[in-house]
């Protein structure tokens, strides 16, 4: 669900989330560097390193948005060697929003490679006698971000083709690839839209993204809102008796949505979900939201699919690691992450990014059983920074997606990540995954009148108090520039024209003229979105 005014795949912000990794010290170098890094960390938030002035179009855009210069931090530097041509508060630790996905993408490409794949498996330690599996069936998740109902149907179909008709035991949901297996349990809602897709906290069994599909229809003559599940899951019904007519346009249907949906179990065991909201007359909407616990949802999806395949199963669902002696019956690999990155960054998919981030910590889990996968992933990111000789003072890691109130990175650090990625083996994979201004993804409607349109590659970032851009911009002479810019302010939403003016200035050749440090004339003002 994407309320109006919010780019698809991005979000409003609210509360702190996760356990941050703060201000790490380098694993290289002489004694005393840890103390220096710690001292730098303490002052990073308050120290603003400026080199200016800002280009005239950017200053004008800031004035038009009624934002102070101090809300912006930016670095513009050439791809390859060369000094920064514009640096404004370049070492200030800022909230990056979804531009943090650039860091996760760059590190994962280097550590895991573009051919890294997730998987899903069906396993069992029980024998098959005739057409009966005489025990439990294990559904093991391997961080396949695309595990939807078609993929689950294909897995179960292959089991049926092997001759299994009846499952005599339970179905075990094995999420043990990550530690803990359910990172969502006990975590307070990030914002006022906990049921939305962007708020899904994934696990290794990312089945249907933990979302339930349904359709709301108010086209009847009496204006009554009718609901149906998509697909029609057994043992679940939606109660719309508390939904009232609304005069809003259909596209704004979710402005009156009240969360969470009320849950109750009827006498016959049916789970009843009562929706409470206004809903526009004459409107039809098909949506997918987090409405019930993912274990309950998985059980109902499994029953619906298995029954549709002619199978029988009287057991229940249990969530626990599968037995060590279980043998693989069916295995489905995911598409390689080199392909999936295009969706991840262009649509700014938080759950996919979190899955990729966690996989950085998986290789060390067996040797360090007392540490969470997220902690091990953060350590791997820090090692990568260290190898690339990128300073980590002020850096705060949380979940790698930018959907966090704790994550911090400076424009200088972000630009260094982009430079290292551009010089790395998988530069093309990262570059092709970034949105193209005026063409696709979260930048499809921005910078259409700029020379950057159709040419630059930039990741967006949006929170209630953050807007950001990070990526690569070519100028009129074909020279490529690295840009990392972040605005942190309570009214950050007004700052998109500021960042667009900055991109336009670079694309017009302003950075090549020397930019702010030389106080030289700059190019014309760019257009806003």
C-alpha positions as CSV (number, residue, x, y, z in Angstrom):
1,X,0.0,0.0,0.0
2,X,1.5,3.3,-1.0
3,X,-0.3,6.3,0.3
4,X,-0.5,9.2,-2.1
5,X,2.6,11.4,-2.4
6,X,5.0,8.6,-1.5
7,X,7.1,7.0,-4.3
8,X,6.4,3.3,-4.7
9,X,8.9,1.2,-2.7
10,X,9.7,4.1,-0.3
11,X,8.0,5.2,2.8
12,X,7.1,7.6,5.5
13,X,9.2,7.3,8.6
14,X,8.6,7.3,12.3
15,X,10.2,5.2,15.0
16,X,13.7,3.9,15.7
17,X,14.1,0.3,14.4
18,X,16.7,-2.4,15.0
19,X,20.0,-2.5,16.8
20,X,22.5,-0.2,15.1
21,X,26.2,-0.9,14.7
22,X,27.8,2.4,15.6
23,X,31.0,4.0,14.7
24,X,33.2,1.0,14.1
25,X,37.0,1.2,14.1
26,X,39.2,-0.1,11.4
27,X,40.6,-3.7,11.6
28,X,43.8,-2.4,10.0
29,X,46.6,-0.2,11.3
30,X,48.5,0.9,14.3
31,X,47.4,1.0,17.9
32,X,45.4,4.1,18.8
33,X,43.4,4.2,15.6
34,X,40.4,2.8,17.5
35,X,40.5,5.7,20.0
36,X,40.8,8.2,17.2
37,X,37.9,6.6,15.3
38,X,35.8,6.7,18.5
39,X,36.5,10.4,19.1
40,X,35.6,11.1,15.4
41,X,32.4,9.2,15.9
42,X,31.4,11.3,18.9
43,X,31.8,14.6,17.0
44,X,30.6,13.4,13.6
45,X,27.0,14.3,14.1
46,X,27.8,17.9,15.1
47,X,30.8,18.6,12.9
48,X,29.9,20.1,9.5
49,X,32.7,20.1,7.0
50,X,31.9,22.8,4.4
51,X,33.6,23.8,1.2
52,X,31.6,26.2,-0.8
53,X,29.7,28.0,-1.9
54,X,26.9,25.8,-3.1
55,X,26.1,26.3,-6.8
56,X,23.7,29.1,-7.5
57,X,20.8,26.9,-8.8
58,X,21.0,24.8,-5.6
59,X,21.0,27.9,-3.4
60,X,18.0,29.2,-5.3
61,X,16.2,25.9,-4.9
62,X,16.9,25.9,-1.2
63,X,15.5,29.4,-0.8
64,X,12.4,28.5,-2.8
65,X,11.9,25.5,-0.6
66,X,12.5,27.6,2.5
67,X,15.2,25.2,3.7
68,X,18.5,26.2,5.4
69,X,21.8,25.4,3.7
70,X,22.7,23.3,6.7
71,X,19.9,20.8,5.8
72,X,21.9,19.7,2.8
73,X,25.1,17.6,2.6
74,X,26.7,16.8,-0.7
75,X,29.8,15.5,-2.6
76,X,30.3,15.7,-6.3
77,X,33.6,14.1,-7.5
78,X,34.8,12.7,-10.8
79,X,34.6,9.0,-11.5
80,X,38.1,7.7,-11.1
81,X,40.8,9.9,-9.6
82,X,40.4,13.5,-8.9
83,X,39.4,15.8,-6.1
84,X,35.8,16.6,-5.2
85,X,34.5,19.6,-7.2
86,X,31.8,20.2,-4.7
87,X,31.8,19.3,-1.0
88,X,29.3,20.7,1.4
89,X,29.1,19.2,4.9
90,X,30.7,16.2,3.2
91,X,31.8,14.4,6.4
92,X,28.5,14.9,8.2
93,X,26.8,11.6,9.2
94,X,23.4,11.8,7.6
95,X,20.3,9.7,7.4
96,X,20.5,8.3,3.9
97,X,17.0,6.8,3.4
98,X,17.0,4.2,0.6
99,X,20.4,5.4,-0.8
100,X,21.7,3.0,1.8
101,X,20.8,0.2,-0.7
102,X,23.8,1.3,-2.7
103,X,26.1,0.2,0.1
104,X,24.3,-3.2,0.5
105,X,24.4,-3.8,-3.3
106,X,28.1,-2.9,-3.7
107,X,29.2,-5.1,-0.8
108,X,27.0,-8.0,-1.8
109,X,28.2,-8.0,-5.4
110,X,31.8,-8.1,-4.2
111,X,31.3,-10.7,-1.5
112,X,28.6,-12.9,-3.0
113,X,28.9,-12.2,-6.7
114,X,26.1,-11.6,-9.2
115,X,25.4,-15.3,-9.6
116,X,24.5,-15.9,-5.9
117,X,21.1,-17.5,-5.6
118,X,18.5,-18.2,-2.9
119,X,16.6,-21.4,-2.9
120,X,13.5,-23.2,-1.5
121,X,13.4,-26.9,-0.6
122,X,10.9,-29.6,0.3
123,X,12.6,-32.2,2.6
124,X,11.6,-35.1,4.8
125,X,13.1,-37.7,7.1
126,X,10.0,-39.9,6.7
127,X,9.6,-42.8,4.3
128,X,7.1,-42.8,1.4
129,X,4.9,-45.8,1.4
130,X,2.7,-46.1,-1.6
131,X,1.4,-42.6,-2.1
132,X,1.7,-41.6,1.6
133,X,4.5,-39.6,3.1
134,X,4.6,-41.2,6.6
135,X,5.7,-38.2,8.6
136,X,6.5,-34.5,8.4
137,X,7.2,-32.5,5.3
138,X,9.8,-29.6,5.7
139,X,9.5,-26.4,3.7
140,X,12.9,-24.8,4.0
141,X,13.6,-21.2,3.1
142,X,16.8,-20.2,1.5
143,X,16.1,-16.4,1.1
144,X,14.4,-16.6,-2.3
145,X,12.8,-13.2,-2.6
146,X,10.4,-14.3,-5.4
147,X,8.8,-17.2,-3.5
148,X,5.2,-16.6,-4.4
149,X,2.2,-18.9,-4.9
150,X,3.3,-19.9,-8.4
151,X,6.7,-21.0,-7.2
152,X,5.2,-22.9,-4.2
153,X,2.7,-24.6,-6.5
154,X,5.6,-25.8,-8.7
155,X,7.4,-27.2,-5.7
156,X,4.2,-29.1,-4.5
157,X,3.4,-30.2,-8.0
158,X,6.8,-31.9,-8.3
159,X,6.1,-33.7,-5.1
160,X,2.8,-34.9,-6.5
161,X,4.5,-36.0,-9.7
162,X,6.8,-38.1,-7.5
163,X,3.7,-40.0,-6.4
164,X,3.0,-38.4,-3.0
165,X,-0.7,-37.8,-2.5
166,X,-1.1,-37.7,1.3
167,X,1.1,-36.0,3.9
168,X,0.5,-38.0,7.1
169,X,2.4,-35.6,9.4
170,X,2.8,-31.8,9.8
171,X,4.4,-29.3,7.5
172,X,7.4,-27.7,9.2
173,X,8.4,-24.2,8.2
174,X,12.2,-24.1,8.4
175,X,13.5,-20.5,8.5
176,X,16.8,-21.4,10.2
177,X,19.1,-19.9,7.5
178,X,19.0,-16.7,9.5
179,X,19.5,-16.2,13.3
180,X,17.0,-15.4,14.8
181,X,14.6,-17.1,12.4
182,X,11.9,-14.4,12.8
183,X,13.4,-11.0,13.0
184,X,9.9,-9.4,13.0
185,X,8.8,-10.8,16.4
186,X,8.7,-8.2,19.1
187,X,9.7,-5.3,16.8
188,X,7.4,-2.2,17.2
189,X,5.8,-0.9,14.0
190,X,8.1,1.4,12.0
191,X,5.3,3.8,11.2
192,X,1.5,4.2,11.0
193,X,1.3,1.7,8.1
194,X,2.5,-1.6,9.6
195,X,0.4,-3.6,7.1
196,X,2.1,-2.2,4.1
197,X,4.4,-4.1,1.8
198,X,7.4,-1.7,2.5
199,X,7.2,-2.5,6.2
200,X,7.6,-6.3,5.8
201,X,10.5,-7.6,7.8
202,X,11.5,-10.7,5.9
203,X,12.8,-14.1,7.0
204,X,14.5,-16.9,5.1
205,X,11.1,-18.3,4.0
206,X,9.8,-15.2,2.2
207,X,6.6,-16.8,1.2
208,X,4.2,-14.4,-0.7
209,X,6.2,-11.7,1.1
210,X,3.9,-12.5,4.1
211,X,1.2,-10.6,2.3
212,X,-2.5,-11.6,1.9
213,X,-4.2,-10.6,-1.3
214,X,-7.8,-9.3,-1.4
215,X,-10.1,-7.2,-3.5
216,X,-12.5,-4.5,-2.2
217,X,-15.5,-3.6,-4.5
218,X,-18.0,-0.8,-3.8
219,X,-19.6,-0.7,-7.3
220,X,-23.0,-2.1,-6.1
221,X,-25.9,0.2,-6.4
222,X,-26.3,0.5,-2.6
223,X,-22.6,1.4,-2.1
224,X,-22.0,-1.7,0.1
225,X,-18.3,-2.7,0.2
226,X,-17.7,-6.3,-0.7
227,X,-14.5,-8.1,-0.2
228,X,-13.0,-11.3,-1.4
229,X,-9.7,-13.0,-0.8
230,X,-7.3,-13.5,-3.7
231,X,-6.8,-16.5,-3.7
232,X,-9.8,-17.7,-1.8
233,X,-8.0,-19.1,1.3
234,X,-9.8,-21.8,3.4
235,X,-10.8,-20.8,6.9
236,X,-10.5,-17.0,6.4
237,X,-13.1,-14.4,5.7
238,X,-13.1,-10.6,5.5
239,X,-15.8,-8.6,7.3
240,X,-16.6,-5.2,5.7
241,X,-19.6,-4.3,7.9
242,X,-17.6,-1.5,9.6
243,X,-16.5,0.1,6.3
244,X,-18.3,3.3,5.5
245,X,-18.7,5.3,2.2
246,X,-16.1,7.9,1.4
247,X,-16.1,10.8,-1.0
248,X,-12.4,10.5,-1.8
249,X,-11.2,9.5,-5.3
250,X,-10.6,5.8,-5.7
251,X,-6.8,6.3,-6.0
252,X,-6.8,7.8,-2.4
253,X,-8.8,4.9,-0.9
254,X,-6.1,4.2,1.7
255,X,-6.2,7.7,3.2
256,X,-9.1,6.5,5.5
257,X,-7.5,3.1,6.3
258,X,-7.4,2.3,10.0
259,X,-4.9,-0.3,11.3
260,X,-4.6,-2.9,12.4
261,X,-7.5,-5.0,11.1
262,X,-9.4,-6.7,14.0
263,X,-9.1,-10.5,14.2
264,X,-11.5,-12.9,15.8
265,X,-12.1,-16.7,15.5
266,X,-15.7,-17.7,14.9
267,X,-17.4,-20.8,16.4
268,X,-16.6,-22.9,13.3
269,X,-12.9,-22.0,13.6
270,X,-12.9,-19.4,10.7
271,X,-10.5,-16.5,11.2
272,X,-12.5,-13.3,10.7
273,X,-10.8,-10.1,9.7
274,X,-12.8,-6.9,10.3
275,X,-11.7,-3.9,8.2
276,X,-12.4,-0.5,9.5
277,X,-12.1,2.4,7.1
278,X,-13.9,4.6,4.7
279,X,-13.9,3.4,1.1
280,X,-14.8,5.4,-2.1
281,X,-18.1,4.6,-3.8
282,X,-17.8,3.0,-7.2
283,X,-14.3,1.8,-6.5
284,X,-12.5,-1.5,-7.0
285,X,-9.1,-2.1,-5.5
286,X,-6.9,-5.2,-5.4
287,X,-4.2,-5.0,-2.7
288,X,-1.9,-7.2,-0.7
289,X,-1.2,-6.4,2.9
290,X,0.2,-8.0,6.1
291,X,-3.1,-8.8,7.8
292,X,-2.4,-12.1,9.7
293,X,0.7,-13.8,11.1
294,X,2.9,-15.3,8.5
295,X,2.6,-18.8,9.9
296,X,-1.2,-18.8,9.7
297,X,-1.0,-17.4,6.2
298,X,1.5,-20.0,5.1
299,X,-0.7,-22.8,6.5
300,X,-3.7,-21.6,4.5
301,X,-1.7,-21.2,1.3
302,X,-0.3,-24.7,1.7
303,X,-3.8,-26.2,2.3
304,X,-5.3,-24.4,-0.7
305,X,-2.5,-25.4,-3.1
306,X,-2.2,-29.0,-1.9
307,X,-5.9,-29.6,-2.1
308,X,-6.0,-28.1,-5.5
309,X,-3.4,-30.6,-6.6
310,X,-5.5,-33.5,-5.4
311,X,-3.5,-34.0,-2.2
312,X,-4.7,-34.6,1.4
313,X,-3.2,-33.3,4.6
314,X,-4.8,-33.4,8.1
315,X,-1.8,-32.1,10.1
316,X,-0.8,-28.6,11.1
317,X,2.0,-26.1,10.5
318,X,4.9,-25.9,12.9
319,X,7.8,-23.4,12.6
320,X,11.1,-24.9,13.6
321,X,14.4,-26.2,12.0
322,X,13.9,-29.4,10.0
323,X,15.7,-32.6,11.2
324,X,19.3,-33.0,10.3
325,X,18.6,-36.4,8.6
326,X,16.0,-35.0,6.3
327,X,16.6,-35.7,2.6
328,X,15.8,-33.2,-0.2
329,X,12.8,-34.2,-2.2
330,X,12.4,-31.0,-4.3
331,X,14.7,-28.0,-4.7
332,X,14.0,-24.7,-6.5
333,X,16.8,-22.2,-7.0
334,X,16.0,-18.5,-7.3
335,X,17.1,-16.2,-10.1
336,X,20.6,-14.9,-9.6
337,X,20.9,-11.7,-7.6
338,X,22.6,-10.0,-10.5
339,X,19.2,-10.1,-12.2
340,X,17.2,-9.3,-9.0
341,X,19.1,-6.2,-8.3
342,X,17.3,-4.4,-11.1
343,X,14.0,-4.7,-9.2
344,X,15.6,-4.2,-5.8
345,X,17.1,-0.7,-6.6
346,X,14.7,0.6,-9.2
347,X,11.6,0.0,-7.0
348,X,13.5,0.4,-3.8
349,X,12.4,-2.9,-2.3
350,X,13.1,-2.9,1.4
351,X,12.4,-6.6,2.1
352,X,14.6,-7.8,-0.8
353,X,17.4,-5.6,0.4
354,X,17.2,-6.9,3.9
355,X,17.3,-10.5,2.6
356,X,20.5,-9.7,0.6
357,X,22.1,-7.8,3.5
358,X,21.5,-10.8,5.9
359,X,23.1,-13.2,3.4
360,X,26.4,-11.4,4.0
361,X,26.4,-12.8,7.5
362,X,25.4,-16.4,6.7
363,X,28.9,-17.8,5.9
364,X,30.1,-17.0,9.5
365,X,27.1,-18.3,11.4
366,X,28.3,-21.9,12.0
367,X,31.6,-20.7,13.5
368,X,29.9,-18.0,15.7
369,X,26.7,-19.5,17.1
370,X,26.2,-16.7,19.7
371,X,26.0,-13.9,17.2
372,X,23.0,-12.9,15.1
373,X,23.1,-12.9,11.3
374,X,22.6,-9.2,11.2
375,X,25.6,-8.6,13.5
376,X,27.7,-10.8,11.2
377,X,26.5,-9.1,8.1
378,X,27.4,-5.7,9.6
379,X,30.9,-6.9,10.4
380,X,31.3,-8.1,6.7
381,X,30.2,-4.6,5.5
382,X,32.8,-3.0,7.8
383,X,35.5,-5.4,6.6
384,X,34.7,-4.3,3.0
385,X,34.9,-0.6,4.0
386,X,38.3,-1.4,5.6
387,X,39.6,-3.2,2.5
388,X,38.5,-0.2,0.3
389,X,40.2,2.2,2.7
390,X,37.0,4.0,3.4
391,X,36.8,5.7,6.8
392,X,34.0,4.4,9.0
393,X,33.7,7.3,11.6
394,X,30.0,8.1,12.0
395,X,28.8,5.1,10.0
396,X,25.8,3.4,11.5
397,X,24.5,0.1,10.1
398,X,21.1,-1.4,10.9
399,X,19.4,-3.5,8.2
400,X,21.0,-2.3,5.0
401,X,17.8,-1.0,3.4
402,X,17.6,2.6,4.7
403,X,14.2,1.8,6.3
404,X,15.7,2.8,9.6
405,X,15.9,5.8,11.9
406,X,19.4,4.8,13.1
407,X,21.4,4.2,9.9
408,X,23.9,7.0,9.1
409,X,26.5,7.6,6.4
410,X,28.2,10.7,5.2
411,X,28.2,11.9,1.6
412,X,32.0,11.4,1.5
413,X,31.6,7.8,2.5
414,X,28.7,7.2,0.1
415,X,30.8,8.7,-2.8
416,X,33.7,6.5,-1.8
417,X,31.4,3.4,-2.0
418,X,30.3,4.5,-5.4
419,X,33.8,5.0,-6.6
420,X,35.0,1.6,-5.3
421,X,32.0,-0.1,-6.9
422,X,32.7,1.7,-10.2
423,X,36.2,0.4,-10.1
424,X,35.2,-3.1,-9.1
425,X,34.5,-6.3,-11.1
426,X,30.7,-5.9,-11.0
427,X,30.4,-2.2,-11.8
428,X,27.9,-2.8,-14.7
429,X,25.6,-4.9,-12.4
430,X,25.3,-2.2,-9.9
431,X,25.0,0.6,-12.5
432,X,22.3,-1.1,-14.5
433,X,20.2,-1.6,-11.3
434,X,19.9,2.1,-10.5
435,X,16.9,4.2,-11.6
436,X,17.2,6.3,-14.7
437,X,15.9,9.8,-14.4
438,X,12.8,10.4,-16.5
439,X,12.6,6.8,-17.5
440,X,12.0,4.2,-14.8
441,X,11.8,3.3,-11.2
442,X,11.5,5.9,-8.5
443,X,12.9,8.5,-10.9
444,X,10.4,7.9,-13.7
445,X,8.7,11.3,-13.2
446,X,11.7,13.4,-12.2
447,X,14.3,15.4,-14.2
448,X,12.5,14.9,-17.5
449,X,13.7,18.2,-18.8
450,X,17.2,17.8,-17.7
451,X,20.2,16.6,-19.8
452,X,20.5,14.0,-17.1
453,X,17.2,12.4,-18.2
454,X,17.8,9.0,-19.8
455,X,21.5,9.1,-18.9
456,X,22.2,9.4,-15.2
457,X,21.9,6.4,-12.8
458,X,20.8,7.5,-9.4
459,X,19.3,5.8,-6.3
460,X,16.7,7.7,-4.5
461,X,16.1,7.9,-0.7
462,X,12.9,9.0,1.0
463,X,11.8,9.2,4.6
464,X,9.5,11.7,6.3
465,X,12.6,13.8,7.2
466,X,15.0,12.6,4.5
467,X,15.4,12.9,0.7
468,X,18.6,11.8,-1.0
469,X,20.2,10.8,-4.3
470,X,23.3,8.8,-4.9
471,X,24.9,7.6,-8.1
472,X,26.5,8.6,-11.4
473,X,25.8,11.6,-13.6
474,X,27.4,12.3,-17.0
475,X,27.9,15.9,-18.1
476,X,27.6,17.4,-21.6
477,X,31.1,16.4,-22.5
478,X,30.5,12.8,-21.6
479,X,32.5,12.9,-18.3
480,X,31.0,10.9,-15.5
481,X,30.6,12.2,-12.0
482,X,29.8,10.6,-8.7
483,X,27.0,12.4,-6.8
484,X,26.0,11.8,-3.1
485,X,23.5,14.2,-1.7
486,X,21.3,14.1,1.4
487,X,18.8,16.5,2.9
488,X,17.8,15.9,6.6
489,X,15.1,18.2,7.7
490,X,11.5,18.0,9.1
491,X,10.3,19.4,5.8
492,X,12.6,17.3,3.6
493,X,9.8,16.6,1.2
494,X,10.2,20.1,-0.1
495,X,13.8,19.4,-1.1
496,X,13.4,17.2,-4.2
497,X,13.8,20.3,-6.5
498,X,17.0,21.1,-4.6
499,X,18.5,17.7,-5.4
500,X,17.1,17.9,-9.0
501,X,18.8,21.3,-9.4
502,X,22.1,19.7,-8.2
503,X,21.8,16.8,-10.7
504,X,21.0,19.3,-13.5
505,X,23.9,21.5,-12.6
506,X,26.3,18.5,-12.8
507,X,24.8,17.4,-16.1
508,X,25.1,20.9,-17.5
509,X,28.8,20.8,-16.8
510,X,28.9,22.9,-13.6
511,X,31.2,20.4,-11.8
512,X,33.7,20.4,-14.7
513,X,34.0,24.2,-14.3
514,X,35.2,23.7,-10.7
515,X,32.0,24.1,-8.7
516,X,31.9,25.6,-5.3
517,X,35.5,25.4,-4.2
518,X,36.7,27.9,-6.9
519,X,33.7,30.2,-6.5
520,X,33.4,30.2,-10.3
521,X,30.3,30.9,-12.3
522,X,27.9,27.9,-12.5
523,X,25.4,26.7,-15.1
524,X,21.8,27.6,-15.4
525,X,19.1,26.6,-12.8
526,X,17.8,23.1,-13.4
527,X,14.2,22.0,-13.4
528,X,12.4,20.4,-10.6
529,X,10.3,17.3,-10.7
